[in-house]
Amino acid sequence: MASCLSLFIVLQKWIEIIGQARQNVDFLTNPDVIKTVLNILQTNTSVASALGTYFLSQISLIFLDMLNVYRMYSELISKKLAEGGPFGSKTSYVKLLRSVKRETLKLIETFVDKAEDQPQIGKQFVPPMMDPVLGDYARNLPDARESEVLSLFATIINK
């Protein structure tokens, strides 16, 4: 019961953040907001690991917004790397953005790995990921790529 309540609170916080971002997308660039997003994703990853297939309703609620945040943070990372050269990836801000990207990938991979209805999962979740995740990987500079993308797609293929 307590874990359901905490998941509900996390979902409410996610909805609040996304709502504010729809009014002003720059809201998502605040380091405190980025840390909160990271915490929400980490909580969801833990719950996905515990619930497996039963996490479907939760991930369905956040999935597309999560991919939009992933895409936005990826673009910010690319911009910071272009501005900062080789030292751009060393800033705490870029490291925080990359942590959110990696946790997003980890959450999706955990869910795909634990879920039982693989054909349905593949149809519902893989097509929306192709451009924001796989396309992003292909377009990015090598320093901006996340190796976890390859791990995620290996899990999808193996399942």
C-alpha positions in Angstrom: 0.0 0.0 0.0 2.8 2.4 0.9 4.6 1.7 -2.4 1.4 2.4 -4.3 1.0 5.7 -2.5 4.6 6.7 -3.2 4.2 5.8 -6.9 1.0 7.9 -7.0 2.9 10.8 -5.5 5.7 10.4 -8.0 3.2 10.3 -10.9 1.5 13.5 -9.6 4.9 15.2 -9.5 5.6 14.0 -13.1 2.3 15.4 -14.2 3.0 18.7 -12.5 6.4 19.0 -14.1 5.1 18.1 -17.6 2.2 20.5 -17.2 4.6 23.4 -16.3 6.9 22.4 -19.2 3.9 22.6 -21.6 3.5 26.2 -20.6 7.2 27.0 -20.7 9.6 24.4 -22.0 12.5 26.2 -20.4 11.2 25.0 -17.0 12.8 21.6 -17.8 16.3 23.2 -18.0 16.4 24.2 -14.3 18.9 21.9 -12.5 16.5 21.3 -9.6 13.8 20.2 -12.0 16.3 18.0 -13.9 17.2 16.3 -10.5 13.5 15.8 -9.7 13.0 14.2 -13.2 15.9 12.0 -12.5 14.5 10.9 -9.1 11.1 10.2 -10.7 12.7 8.0 -13.4 14.8 6.2 -10.8 11.7 5.5 -8.7 9.8 4.2 -11.8 12.8 2.0 -12.7 12.6 0.3 -9.3 8.9 -0.1 -9.5 9.1 -1.5 -13.1 11.7 -4.0 -11.9 9.4 -5.2 -9.1 6.1 -5.2 -11.0 7.2 -6.3 -14.4 4.1 -6.6 -16.8 1.9 -4.9 -14.2 3.9 -1.7 -14.7 2.3 -1.3 -18.2 -0.4 1.1 -17.0 2.2 3.4 -15.3 4.7 3.5 -18.2 1.8 4.1 -20.6 1.0 7.3 -18.8 4.5 8.7 -18.9 6.1 7.1 -22.0 5.6 9.7 -24.7 6.3 12.7 -22.4 9.4 10.8 -21.2 10.6 10.5 -24.8 10.0 14.2 -25.4 12.1 15.0 -22.3 14.8 12.6 -23.6 14.8 14.3 -26.9 15.0 17.8 -25.4 17.9 16.9 -23.1 19.7 15.3 -25.9 19.5 18.5 -27.9 20.7 20.5 -24.9 23.6 18.1 -24.5 24.6 18.5 -28.2 24.3 22.3 -27.9 26.5 22.4 -24.8 29.1 20.1 -26.4 29.2 22.3 -29.5 29.6 25.4 -27.3 32.1 23.9 -24.9 34.2 21.7 -27.1 35.9 18.7 -25.4 35.2 20.2 -22.0 31.5 20.5 -22.6 30.8 17.0 -21.5 32.6 17.5 -18.2 30.2 20.1 -16.8 27.9 19.1 -14.0 24.9 20.3 -16.0 25.7 18.0 -19.0 26.4 15.1 -16.6 23.0 15.7 -15.0 21.3 15.8 -18.4 23.0 12.6 -19.4 22.0 10.9 -16.2 18.4 11.6 -17.1 18.9 10.1 -20.6 20.6 7.0 -19.2 17.9 6.5 -16.6 15.2 6.9 -19.2 16.9 4.1 -21.2 17.3 2.0 -18.1 13.6 2.3 -17.2 12.5 1.3 -20.7 15.0 -1.6 -20.8 13.9 -2.8 -17.3 10.2 -2.7 -18.3 10.9 -4.5 -21.7 13.0 -7.1 -19.9 10.4 -7.8 -17.2 7.2 -7.6 -19.3 5.5 -10.8 -20.5 3.4 -9.7 -23.5 6.4 -9.1 -25.7 4.6 -8.7 -29.1 2.2 -6.1 -27.6 5.0 -4.3 -25.9 7.0 -4.3 -29.2 4.1 -2.8 -31.1 3.2 -0.2 -28.5 6.6 1.0 -27.4 9.2 0.4 -30.1 7.9 2.6 -32.9 7.7 5.8 -30.8 11.3 5.2 -29.7 12.8 4.9 -33.1 13.5 8.6 -33.8 13.9 10.0 -30.3 16.2 7.2 -29.2 17.8 5.3 -32.1 17.7 8.3 -34.5 19.2 10.5 -31.8 22.0 8.0 -31.3 22.7 8.0 -35.1 22.6 11.8 -35.4 24.7 12.7 -32.3 28.3 13.3 -32.1 30.2 10.3 -30.6 30.7 12.2 -27.3 26.9 12.7 -27.0 25.9 9.1 -27.6 24.7 6.9 -24.8 25.9 3.3 -25.0 22.8 2.3 -23.1 20.8 2.8 -26.4 22.6 -0.3 -27.8 21.8 -2.3 -24.7 18.2 -1.3 -24.8 17.8 -2.3 -28.5 19.7 -5.6 -27.8 17.2 -6.4 -25.1 14.3 -5.5 -27.4 15.7 -7.8 -30.1 16.4 -10.6 -27.7 12.9 -10.5 -26.3 
